[in-house]
Amino acid sequence: MKAGPIDRIASGGELARFLLALKVALEGDETGRTLIFDEVDSGVGGAVAAAVGERLARLGQTTQTLVVTHSPQVAAKGDQHMKIAKTATDSGVISGTEPLDDSARTEEIARMLAGEEITAEARAAALALREG
């Protein structure tokens, strides 16, 4: 790939991960600030998603950080977990949020791993991610 301006050669996910890495590298006292990352883990999985989650968790130690993710590896690293869901009604689609307690959080991470049918193996993997 030819070198060029980052906004022309990098995908949206690559730009988001670059900005996350830059923010973590330059972190300082961010008291009173909130950072929002929308699918910063887009296009990655496995060990890379886990590394993104680790860096977000590190950033969250000094700065309020809100993360929108579809990655169970990233979701497992947060201090809090809110489920965002869309519901179809007669008048349209409504989006809502639901704060999850520990048990519901493990179930949601298991669902993210397994899909609709949550197995005992998915629950065990979700617990391992949360403890990991």
HELIX and SHEET records of a PDB file:
HELIX    1   1 ILE A    6  ILE A    9  1                                   4    
HELIX    2   2 GLY A   12  ALA A   25  1                                  14    
HELIX    3   3 GLY A   46  GLY A   60  1                                  15    
HELIX    4   4 PRO A   72  ALA A   75  1                                   4    
HELIX    5   5 ASP A  102  ALA A  114  1                                  13    
HELIX    6   6 ALA A  120  GLU A  131  1                                  12    
SHEET    1   A 2 THR A  34  ASP A  38  0                                        
SHEET    2   A 2 GLN A  64  VAL A  68  1                                        
SHEET    1   B 2 MET A  82  THR A  89  0                                        
SHEET    2   B 2 GLY A  92  PRO A  99 -1                                        
END                                                                             
